[in-house]
Every structure is written in structure tokens, then in C-alpha cells.
Amino acid sequence: MTGWRSSDTPSRCLTEALPRRARWPPSSRPAWTPLNNSFLPSISQRGRGSPLRRRSQRFSSRRPEKPEVSSSLVLIGAGRMGGAMARGWAAQPSGPASGGVSIVEPAPSDGLIEMVRLARFQLNPKPQPSAFVVLAVKPQGFSAACADIAGWVGPDSVVISIMAGVPMERIATAFGVSRVARAMPNTPGAIGKGVTGYCRSEAVSSENQASIEGLLSPLGEVVGPLDEALIDVVTAISGSGPAYVFLLAEALAAAGVRNGLDADTARILARATVAGAGALLERGDDPAALRRAVTSPGGTTAAALSVLMGSEGLDPLLDKAVSAAIVRSRELAAS
């Protein structure tokens, strides 16, 4: 494979490095289903027991009814988001990784190589059509990578894209498939605290949909399926949203410094305040109810909110910001 990176601009060729694989007895290996039981052996099993059968025999026995699909899952690109998904698949006690995972990454980190070894994933093996293909490459490198990715895609493959601004129709046309899903995660997904909105083509079955949601779940909450036209809105709200919150923390700290706090103290106060408020929101409470609970009539919070909730306050500013992000997302999709 040539001409792309998952985490940067397109660059060097892929290597075909296959890590040493852990072993366990054939009798303990689970049967393949999209969301079946644990694929990882226990520590006591790992490295013990009789050898596994040859790799070609294992793959052919997993989906005998569809010989054109010889592995269950391939991840194309293991940068921040792709890597987070792979770590989640490896850690899940049950899930789609139980069918075997191939990871295609031209510049694997030491951490990725070690995770692949422990999880019995494959790193940069020879391409072969897979049941599920997850595209986690940079969108600007997609066109250059299509020819190389095509070796992993069969006519019955489900292609799941987490590339921003690349419509499902373009993906379907590029690979000649009908089962396509498009997802928009956000950066907290790298620690399993994100949210991902997704859409899917009409050809995606309910069983496929359950598997798609299982594959996305390591990144955090999953919302969908949505109409594809709304993915641009999802991008503006949750995809770009963490940057808005980070800016709020910056602005709070800067205001503290302007009013006499030293920079370190201001950063600690702002960061802990934003993180703590987020933890309260995570419990599922209504944001307006939380705001009212901390706002005493005639108090300091009420004085500040009278500015933030004014005619030129936070609401109209965020509305303009979200609209600008939606416009840009649509421009990227059209380019």
C-alpha cells in the first residue's frame, strides 16, 4: 500500500510486518458472530495448550457460507481515533473483535505494535476482503488510498467511515458496495468519553447496524442512525464541540489572570471547573436545571449570567459558530 498516513499527510509505503501471535487451544476459540463472546483468552490460557490450526484454515472456517469474505474486521488507519477504537476492541470482553482483526497502519507506534501482539490482531497483513472495513484515514488522503484499500473490500463488505466530509455515495462508488455507514466521532473518544453520530445506507441490515454500533462503542456514546444531511450538524455540535469547551476553559483562565490570579492557579481553577461540570452533565441531569441550581437570585452567578445570556451573549455567538462549522462541513463534502 502506498501514498497515505492515517495520522498525517500521505507518505511512505506500508510494510508487511506480521507480529508474533499468542496461542490458545482450538477448543477454546469462540465461534464468529458480529457481537459474540470474548475473543481474548485469559492470562492462564495465553501461550499454553495445543497450537492453533494454520491461519488460512482459521479464516476459512469462520464464514464458510461467504468464501469471498475471509476475515471479519479490518481497520484502515490507527491514528488517534482508529487507535482508540482498536484499543477498545481489544479490551472488550465481548464484541466484533472476537472474529479477528487486521490493522493497516503504515507507521505503527510501539504501543500499537505491543497492543496488536497481546490482542492477537494482525498488523499490515496481505489484503483480503473483510466483512467490516473501518476507514480511519485522513479525508484528504482518501482518493490516493482508494486503490490500496480496495483489496480489503468485497461486494458484501460493510464499509464504515469516520472520515469527515466524505459522503456515503462517494465511498460506495469508490468500492462498488452498497452497505456503507458514515460516523462522526469527537476527540474525547480517544479516552472512551466521546460521542459518535452516524448514518447508514438503506442496504445496511439491522444485524449490520448492531455490529456498527458495537464497533463504534469503544469511543463512547453512539447516536443514530441519523439522516446523512444531519451529519454536518453533528460535526458542528459534537465533532467540533470539544474545541468550544476548551476555549471556554482558556477564556475563564485568562479572565482570572486579568483579575489578579497567577496563570497556574487560574488554569487549575478553570480546568477543574469545566471537568467537574462535565461530570455532573454525564449523570444525565438537564443542563438548565443544573444552571438554575447554582444560580442564587441576586448573587454573583446571576450577575455573570445576565451578560452571558444577553442579546449579544453566548447563545447568538454559539449559533453563529455552529452555522459557520456546518457551512464548512458542506463545503468539504462538495470538494
C-alpha positions as CSV (number, residue, x, y, z in Angstrom):
1,M,0.0,0.0,0.0
2,T,1.4,3.4,-0.9
3,G,0.7,7.1,-0.6
4,W,-1.1,7.7,2.7
5,R,-0.8,8.0,6.5
6,S,-3.7,7.8,9.0
7,S,-2.3,10.4,11.3
8,D,-0.6,12.8,8.9
9,T,-0.3,13.7,5.2
10,P,0.3,10.9,2.7
11,S,3.8,9.4,2.8
12,R,5.5,6.1,2.7
13,C,4.6,2.6,1.8
14,L,3.1,0.1,4.1
15,T,5.3,-2.7,5.4
16,E,4.1,-6.2,5.7
17,A,5.0,-6.8,9.3
18,L,3.1,-9.6,10.9
19,P,3.6,-9.7,14.7
20,R,4.0,-12.9,16.7
21,R,0.6,-14.3,17.6
22,A,-0.4,-15.6,21.1
23,R,-1.9,-19.0,21.0
24,W,-4.7,-20.9,22.8
25,P,-6.3,-24.3,22.2
26,P,-8.6,-24.6,19.2
27,S,-11.4,-25.9,21.5
28,S,-11.4,-22.6,23.5
29,R,-11.6,-20.3,20.5
30,P,-15.1,-18.8,20.1
31,A,-17.2,-19.0,17.0
32,W,-17.6,-15.9,14.9
33,T,-20.6,-13.7,15.2
34,P,-20.6,-9.9,14.9
35,L,-21.2,-9.4,18.7
36,N,-20.3,-12.7,20.3
37,N,-18.4,-13.7,23.4
38,S,-14.8,-12.9,24.4
39,F,-12.1,-13.2,21.8
40,L,-9.3,-12.6,24.2
41,P,-8.0,-15.7,26.2
42,S,-7.3,-15.5,29.9
43,I,-3.8,-14.9,31.1
44,S,-3.6,-18.5,32.1
45,Q,-4.6,-19.7,28.6
46,R,-2.3,-17.3,26.7
47,G,0.7,-19.2,25.3
48,R,-0.5,-22.6,26.5
49,G,-2.2,-25.6,25.1
50,S,-2.1,-27.2,21.7
51,P,-1.1,-25.0,18.7
52,L,-3.7,-23.3,16.6
53,R,-4.5,-24.5,13.1
54,R,-3.0,-22.8,10.2
55,R,-4.2,-19.2,9.7
56,S,-5.8,-20.0,6.3
57,Q,-7.8,-22.8,7.9
58,R,-9.0,-20.5,10.7
59,F,-10.2,-17.8,8.4
60,S,-11.9,-20.2,6.0
61,S,-13.8,-21.8,9.0
62,R,-15.1,-18.5,10.3
63,R,-17.5,-17.7,7.4
64,P,-17.9,-20.8,5.2
65,E,-21.2,-19.5,3.7
66,K,-19.4,-16.5,2.2
67,P,-16.0,-17.6,0.9
68,E,-15.4,-14.2,-0.7
69,V,-15.1,-12.7,2.8
70,S,-12.2,-14.3,4.7
71,S,-11.7,-12.1,7.8
72,S,-14.2,-10.3,10.0
73,L,-12.8,-6.8,10.5
74,V,-10.1,-4.6,9.2
75,L,-9.2,-1.1,10.5
76,I,-7.5,1.1,7.9
77,G,-5.6,3.7,9.8
78,A,-4.7,3.6,13.5
79,G,-4.1,7.2,14.4
80,R,-5.9,8.9,17.4
81,M,-9.4,7.7,16.6
82,G,-8.6,4.5,14.8
83,G,-6.2,3.6,17.6
84,A,-8.8,4.3,20.3
85,M,-11.2,2.0,18.5
86,A,-8.6,-0.8,18.3
87,R,-7.8,-0.5,22.0
88,G,-11.5,-0.7,22.8
89,W,-12.0,-3.8,20.7
90,A,-9.0,-5.4,22.4
91,A,-10.3,-4.6,25.8
92,Q,-14.0,-5.5,25.3
93,P,-14.9,-8.9,27.0
94,S,-17.2,-9.5,24.0
95,G,-17.6,-7.8,20.7
96,P,-16.8,-7.8,17.0
97,A,-13.1,-8.4,17.7
98,S,-13.9,-12.0,18.5
99,G,-13.8,-12.7,14.8
100,G,-10.3,-11.5,14.3
101,V,-8.9,-8.0,13.5
102,S,-6.5,-6.8,10.9
103,I,-5.0,-3.3,11.3
104,V,-3.4,-1.5,8.4
105,E,-1.1,1.3,9.6
106,P,2.0,2.4,7.6
107,A,3.7,4.0,10.6
108,P,2.7,1.9,13.7
109,S,3.8,3.2,17.1
110,D,5.5,0.9,19.6
111,G,2.3,1.0,21.6
112,L,0.2,-0.2,18.7
113,I,2.7,-3.0,17.9
114,E,2.5,-4.2,21.5
115,M,-1.3,-4.0,21.6
116,V,-1.5,-5.9,18.4
117,R,0.7,-8.6,19.8
118,L,-1.2,-9.0,23.0
119,A,-4.6,-8.9,21.4
120,R,-3.8,-11.4,18.6
121,F,-4.6,-8.8,16.0
122,Q,-2.7,-8.8,12.7
123,L,-0.7,-5.8,11.6
124,N,-0.3,-5.0,7.9
125,P,-1.1,-8.5,6.5
126,K,-1.8,-9.2,2.9
127,P,-5.1,-7.6,1.8
128,Q,-8.2,-9.8,1.7
129,P,-11.9,-8.9,1.6
130,S,-13.3,-8.4,5.1
131,A,-16.9,-8.4,6.5
132,F,-16.4,-5.0,8.1
133,V,-13.9,-2.3,6.8
134,V,-13.4,0.7,9.1
135,L,-11.9,3.7,7.3
136,A,-9.9,5.9,9.7
137,V,-7.7,7.8,7.3
138,K,-7.4,11.5,6.8
139,P,-10.1,12.6,4.3
140,Q,-7.6,14.5,2.2
141,G,-5.7,11.2,1.7
142,F,-8.8,9.1,0.8
143,S,-8.6,9.4,-3.0
144,A,-4.9,8.4,-3.1
145,A,-5.6,5.5,-0.8
146,C,-8.6,4.1,-2.5
147,A,-6.7,1.7,-4.8
148,D,-4.9,0.2,-1.9
149,I,-7.9,0.0,0.4
150,A,-9.9,-1.8,-2.4
151,G,-8.1,-5.1,-1.7
152,W,-9.9,-5.2,1.7
153,V,-13.4,-4.6,0.3
154,G,-15.6,-7.3,-1.1
155,P,-19.1,-7.0,-2.6
156,D,-20.7,-7.9,0.7
157,S,-18.4,-5.8,2.9
158,V,-19.9,-3.2,5.2
159,V,-17.7,-0.1,5.0
160,I,-17.7,2.2,8.0
161,S,-16.1,5.7,7.5
162,I,-15.1,8.1,10.3
163,M,-13.6,10.5,7.7
164,A,-15.0,14.0,8.0
165,G,-16.7,15.4,4.9
166,V,-16.7,12.3,2.7
167,P,-20.3,11.4,1.7
168,M,-21.6,7.8,1.7
169,E,-22.2,7.9,-2.0
170,R,-18.6,8.7,-2.8
171,I,-17.5,5.8,-0.6
172,A,-20.0,3.4,-2.2
173,T,-18.9,4.4,-5.7
174,A,-15.2,4.1,-4.9
175,F,-15.5,0.5,-3.8
176,G,-18.6,-0.8,-5.6
177,V,-20.5,-1.6,-2.4
178,S,-24.0,-0.8,-1.1
179,R,-23.5,-1.3,2.6
180,V,-22.0,1.9,3.9
181,A,-22.1,3.8,7.2
182,R,-20.6,7.3,7.9
183,A,-19.8,8.3,11.5
184,M,-18.6,11.4,13.2
185,P,-16.7,10.8,16.5
186,N,-15.0,13.5,18.5
187,T,-11.7,13.8,20.3
188,P,-12.8,12.6,23.8
189,G,-13.4,9.3,22.0
190,A,-9.6,8.8,22.3
191,I,-10.2,8.1,26.0
192,G,-13.6,6.4,25.6
193,K,-15.5,9.5,26.7
194,G,-16.7,10.8,23.3
195,V,-19.9,10.7,21.4
196,T,-20.4,9.5,17.8
197,G,-23.3,10.3,15.5
198,Y,-23.7,8.0,12.5
199,C,-25.8,7.4,9.4
200,R,-26.1,4.3,7.2
201,S,-27.2,3.4,3.7
202,E,-30.6,1.6,3.2
203,A,-28.8,-1.7,2.3
204,V,-27.4,-2.0,5.9
205,S,-29.4,-4.6,7.7
206,S,-30.5,-4.4,11.4
207,E,-27.8,-7.0,12.2
208,N,-25.2,-4.9,10.4
209,Q,-26.4,-1.9,12.3
210,A,-25.9,-3.6,15.6
211,S,-22.4,-4.5,14.6
212,I,-21.7,-1.0,13.5
213,E,-22.8,0.4,16.9
214,G,-20.7,-2.2,18.6
215,L,-17.6,-1.2,16.6
216,L,-18.1,2.5,17.4
217,S,-18.9,2.0,21.1
218,P,-15.3,2.0,22.4
219,L,-15.2,5.7,21.6
220,G,-18.1,6.4,23.9
221,E,-21.9,7.0,23.3
222,V,-23.3,6.2,19.9
223,V,-26.2,8.2,18.4
224,G,-28.1,7.1,15.3
225,P,-28.9,6.1,12.7
226,L,-29.4,9.7,11.5
227,D,-30.2,11.2,8.1
228,E,-26.9,11.9,6.3
229,A,-27.9,15.5,5.9
230,L,-27.7,15.9,9.7
231,I,-24.1,14.6,9.9
232,D,-22.9,18.2,9.1
233,V,-24.8,19.4,12.1
234,V,-23.4,16.6,14.2
235,T,-20.0,17.7,13.1
236,A,-20.6,21.2,14.2
237,I,-22.1,20.3,17.5
238,S,-20.1,17.3,18.8
239,G,-17.3,16.9,16.3
240,S,-16.1,20.5,16.8
241,G,-17.8,20.9,20.2
242,P,-14.8,19.9,22.3
243,A,-12.9,22.9,20.9
244,Y,-15.6,25.2,22.1
245,V,-15.4,23.8,25.6
246,F,-11.6,24.1,25.6
247,L,-11.9,27.7,24.5
248,L,-14.2,28.3,27.5
249,A,-11.6,26.9,29.8
250,E,-9.0,29.2,28.1
251,A,-11.2,32.2,28.4
252,L,-12.0,31.5,32.1
253,A,-8.3,31.2,32.9
254,A,-7.5,34.3,31.0
255,A,-10.2,36.3,32.9
256,G,-8.7,35.0,36.2
257,V,-5.3,36.3,35.2
258,R,-6.6,39.7,34.2
259,N,-8.2,39.9,37.6
260,G,-5.1,39.1,39.6
261,L,-4.7,35.3,39.7
262,D,-1.4,33.8,38.7
263,A,-1.5,31.7,35.5
264,D,-1.1,28.3,37.1
265,T,-3.8,28.9,39.7
266,A,-6.2,30.3,37.0
267,R,-5.6,27.2,34.8
268,I,-6.3,24.8,37.7
269,L,-9.5,26.6,38.6
270,A,-10.8,26.7,35.1
271,R,-9.8,23.2,34.1
272,A,-11.3,21.6,37.3
273,T,-14.5,23.7,36.9
274,V,-15.1,22.6,33.3
275,A,-14.3,19.0,34.1
276,G,-16.5,18.9,37.2
277,A,-19.4,20.5,35.4
278,G,-19.0,17.9,32.6
279,A,-19.1,15.1,35.2
280,L,-22.4,16.5,36.5
281,L,-23.8,16.6,33.0
282,E,-22.6,13.0,32.4
283,R,-25.1,11.8,35.1
284,G,-27.9,12.8,32.7
285,D,-29.3,15.8,34.5
286,D,-30.8,18.6,32.5
287,P,-28.3,21.4,31.8
288,A,-30.8,24.1,32.5
289,A,-31.7,22.5,35.8
290,L,-28.1,22.3,36.8
291,R,-27.6,26.0,35.9
292,R,-30.6,27.1,37.9
293,A,-29.4,25.0,40.9
294,V,-26.2,27.0,41.1
295,T,-27.8,30.4,40.4
296,S,-29.0,32.3,43.5
297,P,-31.2,35.3,42.8
298,G,-29.2,38.5,43.1
299,G,-25.9,36.6,43.5
300,T,-22.6,36.5,41.7
301,T,-23.6,33.8,39.2
302,A,-26.8,35.6,38.3
303,A,-24.7,38.8,37.6
304,A,-22.4,36.8,35.3
305,L,-25.3,35.0,33.5
306,S,-27.0,38.3,32.8
307,V,-24.1,39.0,30.5
308,L,-23.7,35.6,29.0
309,M,-27.5,35.2,28.4
310,G,-27.9,38.7,27.0
311,S,-28.8,39.6,23.4
312,E,-25.1,39.6,22.4
313,G,-24.2,36.7,24.8
314,L,-23.3,33.1,24.4
315,D,-26.5,31.9,22.6
316,P,-26.1,34.1,19.5
317,L,-22.3,33.6,19.4
318,L,-22.6,29.8,19.5
319,D,-25.4,29.9,16.9
320,K,-23.0,31.8,14.6
321,A,-20.2,29.4,15.4
322,V,-22.2,26.3,14.7
323,S,-23.6,27.8,11.4
324,A,-20.0,28.5,10.3
325,A,-19.0,24.9,11.0
326,I,-22.0,23.5,9.2
327,V,-21.2,25.6,6.1
328,R,-17.6,24.5,6.1
329,S,-18.5,20.8,6.5
330,R,-20.7,21.0,3.5
331,E,-18.0,22.7,1.5
332,L,-15.6,19.9,2.4
333,A,-18.2,17.3,1.3
334,A,-18.6,19.0,-2.0
335,S,-14.9,19.4,-2.8
